Structure formats: structure tokens, C-alpha cells
Amino acid sequence: MNINWDTYPKSSWLKNFDDYICLNKITIPGTHESCSSKNRLKINMFNCQIGDISSQLEAGIRYLDLRCHLDKGIIGLSHGGADMYAKLDKVLEDCYNFLLKNQSEFIFIKIKKEKNKLTKIGGKMGLGTLDTSNSKFDAAFQNCIKKFKSIFYLKNEIPFLKDVRGKIILIYDKGIESKIGLDWSSKELFNKQGEWNFQNYLSITDSQQTKLKLVIEHFKKAKDSTNSAIYVNALNASGSLDLRKTPESFADYLNPKVADYLDKNPQGYYGIINIDFALKDHGIKLINKIIRANNFLLSGSLKRRNAVKRISSRNTAG
């Protein structure tokens, strides 16, 4: 099957994939800090996206990175502690509505609890402490997902596509004491590249080139992999306190470079690829290249027995 991904509807790009493909064989476009399109501090260093969750899903994104905080019993979205004008219940509602219309699709959601919230104090930035109790956060999270629980995949094993069409696949990180879903800390489930802090590099160019090298090295590891882990490759980077090195400056360099790499290496398994500024023009082009990498699955060049391998870290531990 030969699909032109530049014109194919991204809202249903998984429609023609075999039900018995395992998710550790599908190359998936994702976003880093998915809700960070604007922040209450109005500081560019905290912004990593443009556009809302619904727009990202329509564009083909199938992995959402949600950093959360608990404030007065409500779970909000934040980046580095900066509030992002977003609430988790609204994000889940957007995902639910998208999946209701696009039953062929799934959405990975990774939940991580942030510890602090930045506030402006006397014109300066200060660190305001929020409720850091994991038990209270987990209770609020359980309450938040209650009305959507029927569409959540909560097992700690990598599923077949047939098991998760129309569902949210939960990945739990810090703050989820109930440990439901896929365990982000498990090296058997996830093999990650996430270097992001380039504050100590002398130049922006050196920082960008170093990050690109790390990304490509992880691509090669994923493509040559014989294990069952899902590879996760984060394209995000910044200079932390070096305000010249914003997430957008890295994205403007990395997204076109990674798209060029995928043009030269168009098919194969590359894992989940998390993008900053995914809805900018270079991000949209990159999403198309990421999805196109799966053509080998559609063409049947990968035998089913190699595409259905499953793993459960709980079973392995037992």
C-alpha cells in the first residue's frame, strides 16, 4: 500500500494498519510539554508548542506529555512550575471527543506531577510551593479520569493495536501512587533519549549540533533494536537559565534537520518522537515524515510474528 502522507487525513492515519501490530513497532509523532502554548508568566522559555490539544491530534500527534500540578483540588497543566492556563479534565475531554470521531486511533498520555509553581513576586520570579503530596495528587487524578475510564488502557504491558483503538494509553510517571498504566521508569518498557539542558555549552550552534547527534544516535539504536521496549526520542532542548537558547530556537534548527534525516532514511522503526512547536510549518512537515516511516508495516515487509511481540514488566518481575 502506497500512501501519500502529505495529503492523507492525519486524524485517522492508523486506519489501515494491521490490528496485530504491536505498539513497539510503530513510529509515532508526539509533543513535548503538550499544553505549553502560553503561560501566565509570559516567558518564552516556558513555551514549547503552538495550538491546542485538539489541533495537535488532528495533525497526527499520538503521544501527549502532560506535566501537572495540584492546586486547590484541581489538576492544572504546567511547565517547570509555570501555569499553562490548562486543566487536565479539559485535555481528557478533548482526547475523548477526538477518539469518539476517530475510532481507529489511540493516544498515549504521560502524566507527571510537578512539584512547584513559579509566581511573580515584586516583579521577580519566585518559586511558590504547591501541594506536593503524591497521595492527594493521585486521588485527584483518579477522580479526574473517572468519567473517561472506559476509554483508558491501564495495563502495564505494551498492547496490540487492536486492543487500544479508540483508547487512551496511560503512562504513569511521578505522582501516580496507584501505578496504573505503563511504568515510565521501566527500562524494559521504555528506552529513552531525553537530554535537554544545554546551558553549559558555549554557543547555540554547538548546543544544537550536539542535540541533533544524540537524536540521530537514538534513531539508529531504535532501528537496530532486537528488544521489546518502546523507544522514545525527545527533540526538545533549551539552555535552562541561558535565555538565548529557547525551546523554539532548538525546534527551528532540529525539526528541519530531523525531517531531512528521515527523508534519507524513510522507512523503519524510530519509536515515539517528541517534537517542540509541532504545529509550526517545519513541525507539520516532520510529522508527515515520522508517519511515513511506517510504510514498511503497511507494505507487509515486516512479518507479523515480529510485529506482535509483547512484554509485561510485572510478569517479568514475577
Secondary structure, 3 states (H helix, E strand, C coil): CCCCCCCCCHHHCCCCCCCCCEHHHCCEEEECCCCCCCCCCCCHHHCCCCCCHHHHHHCCCCEEEEEEEEECCEEEEEECCEEEEEEHHHHHHHHHHHHHHCCCCEEEEEEEECCEEEEEECCEEEEEECCCCHHHHHHHHHHHHHHHHHHEECCCECCEHHHCCCEEEEEECCCCCCCCCEECCCCCCEEEECCCECCCCCCHHHHHHHHHHHHHHHHHHHHHCCCCCEEEEECCCECCCCCCCCHHHHHHHHHHHHHHHHHHCCCCCCCEEEECCCCCHHHHHHHHHHHHCCHHHHCCCCCHHHHCCCCEHHHHHC
